[in-house]
């Protein structure tokens, strides 16, 4: 059944991917109408999240952010599909980097980089970064249930010398790379919700204590990797601009969880600048009322 689903859906995805951008975004507008207006996909979750973290905003402002968010979410969907066939030159034109010298300086020191990212603006086209670096790229991801689509996603990423690895594969993969003297740049989307029962750190995010993933900080200290924050902003529809900010050149000089907290302050700053580009469909604050006593 999984293979049948793949062979039925893949041709449809491929046809969408070859559409010129003008028609691609027309299709995104069509998706917006169905996903937001008709189905109302996670609309309550989105609005509850927005009211929670922006209690000072009027309902009309919440509605405006919600509408813009769903437009952007649908753009993200079609841009992910476009990744199937988009050319390298087109990708470079649409996803630009402003201060690559920061990463080049780290490479020139013979160090690998821990790149901490958020689900903000665009994380589908970030992989073009590898075309500007010597380092081999790894990104931690959750394996898709359908193995055929999982292999497809991996193949798309590999076009740009980026490789997806699961959480279980991360530590042995990066330790092996270091033992071989291989330079790597390692992307962690560290703003996701951690499981509360095994979270080592509960920190503040948008005004509330929540369980936080600390794997990026732990690995950066274990493998002596400078930690860099990737900030992405949408310049206009279909065009993004990314910049880098150094969080820690020598991570072992920082107290436990200080790097993680600094990352979340930078994510908050992005959200306050343009909240419509954050991924509000996740129940990011669902554990805020069960903070263990030792973390209060």
KAFENJO-V286560 format. One record per residue. N is the residue number from 1. RES is the residue in one letter. SS is DSSP state (helix for helix, strand for strand, loop for the rest). OMEGA is omega in radians with two decimals (NA if undefined). Layout:
n = {N N}
res = {RES RES}
ss = {SS SS}
omega = {OMEGA OMEGA}
//
This chain:
n = {1 2 3 4 5 6 7 8 9 10 11 12 13 14 15 16 17 18 19 20 21 22 23 24 25 26 27 28 29 30 31 32 33 34 35 36 37 38 39 40 41 42 43 44 45 46 47 48 49 50 51 52 53 54 55 56 57 58 59 60 61 62 63 64 65 66 67 68 69 70 71 72 73 74 75 76 77 78 79 80 81 82 83 84 85 86 87 88 89 90 91 92 93 94 95 96 97 98 99 100 101 102 103 104 105 106 107 108 109 110 111 112 113 114 115 116 117 118 119 120 121 122 123 124 125 126 127 128 129 130 131 132 133 134 135 136 137 138 139 140 141 142 143 144 145 146 147 148 149 150 151 152 153 154 155 156 157 158 159 160 161 162 163 164 165 166 167 168 169 170 171 172 173 174 175 176 177 178 179 180 181 182 183 184 185 186 187 188 189 190 191 192 193 194 195 196 197 198 199 200 201 202 203 204 205 206 207 208 209 210 211 212 213 214 215 216 217 218 219 220 221 222 223 224 225 226 227 228 229 230 231 232 233 234 235 236 237 238 239 240 241 242 243 244 245 246 247 248 249 250 251 252 253 254 255 256 257 258 259 260 261 262 263 264 265 266 267 268 269 270 271 272 273 274 275 276 277 278 279 280 281 282 283 284 285 286 287 288 289 290 291 292 293 294 295 296}
res = {X X X X X X X X X X X X X X X X X X X X X X X X X X X X X X X X X X X X X X X X X X X X X X X X X X X X X X X X X X X X X X X X X X X X X X X X X X X X X X X X X X X X X X X X X X X X X X X X X X X X X X X X X X X X X X X X X X X X X X X X X X X X X X X X X X X X X X X X X X X X X X X X X X X X X X X X X X X X X X X X X X X X X X X X X X X X X X X X X X X X X X X X X X X X X X X X X X X X X X X X X X X X X X X X X X X X X X X X X X X X X X X X X X X X X X X X X X X X X X X X X X X X X X X X X X X X X X X X X X X X X X X X X X X X X X X X X X X X X X X X X X X X X X X X X X X X X X X X}
ss = {loop helix helix helix helix helix helix helix helix helix helix helix helix helix helix helix helix loop loop loop helix helix helix helix helix helix helix helix helix helix helix helix helix helix helix helix helix helix helix loop loop loop helix helix helix helix helix helix helix helix helix helix helix loop loop loop loop loop helix helix helix helix helix helix helix helix helix helix helix helix helix helix helix helix helix helix helix helix helix helix helix helix loop loop loop loop loop helix helix helix helix helix helix helix strand strand strand loop loop loop helix helix helix helix helix helix helix helix loop loop loop loop strand strand strand strand strand loop loop strand loop loop loop loop loop helix helix helix helix helix helix helix loop loop loop strand strand strand strand strand loop loop loop loop loop loop helix helix helix helix helix helix helix helix helix helix helix helix loop loop loop strand strand strand strand loop helix helix helix helix helix helix helix helix helix helix helix helix helix loop loop loop loop strand strand strand strand strand strand loop loop loop strand loop loop helix helix helix loop loop strand strand strand strand strand loop loop strand strand strand strand strand loop loop helix helix helix helix helix helix helix helix loop loop loop strand strand strand strand strand strand strand strand strand strand strand loop loop strand strand strand strand strand strand strand strand strand strand loop loop helix helix helix loop loop loop loop helix helix helix helix helix helix helix helix helix helix helix helix helix helix helix helix loop helix helix helix strand loop loop loop loop loop loop loop loop loop loop loop loop loop loop helix helix helix loop}
omega = {-3.14 3.10 3.11 3.11 -3.13 -3.07 3.07 -3.05 -3.04 3.13 3.11 3.12 -3.13 3.12 3.08 -3.06 -3.11 3.10 2.98 -3.01 3.13 3.12 3.11 -3.12 2.98 3.08 3.08 3.10 3.08 3.09 -3.14 -3.13 -3.10 -3.06 -3.08 -3.03 -3.04 -3.06 -3.10 -3.08 3.10 -3.11 3.13 3.12 -3.12 -3.09 3.09 3.10 -3.11 3.12 -3.13 -3.02 3.08 -3.09 -3.11 -3.07 3.07 3.14 3.12 3.10 3.09 3.13 3.14 3.10 3.14 3.14 3.14 3.12 -3.11 3.03 -3.13 3.13 3.13 3.03 3.12 3.14 -3.09 3.08 3.07 3.11 3.14 -3.14 3.13 -2.98 -3.10 -3.14 3.11 -3.13 3.13 3.12 3.14 3.13 -3.03 3.12 -3.03 3.12 -3.01 -3.05 3.14 -3.13 3.11 3.12 3.11 3.11 3.11 3.09 -3.11 3.07 3.13 -3.11 2.98 -3.04 2.97 -3.08 -3.13 -3.04 3.05 3.06 -3.04 3.06 3.09 3.02 3.13 -3.07 -3.13 -2.99 3.08 3.10 -3.08 -3.14 3.14 -3.02 3.01 -3.04 3.03 -3.06 3.03 3.07 -3.13 -3.11 3.06 -3.08 3.12 -3.10 3.12 -3.05 -3.13 3.06 3.10 3.11 3.11 3.13 3.12 -3.13 3.11 -3.13 -3.07 3.09 -3.07 3.12 3.07 -3.05 -3.14 3.10 3.12 3.13 -3.12 -3.11 -2.95 -3.05 3.14 -3.13 -3.09 3.07 3.11 3.13 3.13 -3.13 3.12 -3.10 -3.10 3.07 3.14 2.94 -2.87 -3.05 3.09 3.01 -2.91 -3.13 -3.14 3.14 3.06 3.09 -3.01 -3.04 3.12 3.10 3.12 -3.06 2.98 -3.12 -3.09 3.08 -3.12 3.03 -3.08 3.07 -3.13 3.06 -3.04 3.00 -3.12 -3.08 -3.14 3.12 -3.13 -3.12 3.13 3.12 -3.11 -3.05 3.09 3.13 2.97 -3.10 -3.10 3.08 3.08 3.10 3.14 3.02 3.11 -3.14 3.04 -3.07 3.12 -3.13 -3.09 3.11 -3.10 3.08 -3.06 3.09 -3.13 3.06 -3.11 3.07 3.12 -2.99 -3.12 3.06 -3.08 3.08 3.11 3.05 3.09 3.12 3.12 3.13 3.11 3.08 -3.10 3.06 3.13 3.07 3.11 -3.14 3.08 -3.09 3.14 -3.14 -3.13 -3.02 -3.07 -3.08 3.06 -3.11 -3.03 -3.09 3.12 3.11 -3.00 -3.05 -3.04 -3.11 -3.01 -3.07 -3.13 -3.12 3.09 -3.06 -3.07 -3.13 -3.10 NA}
//
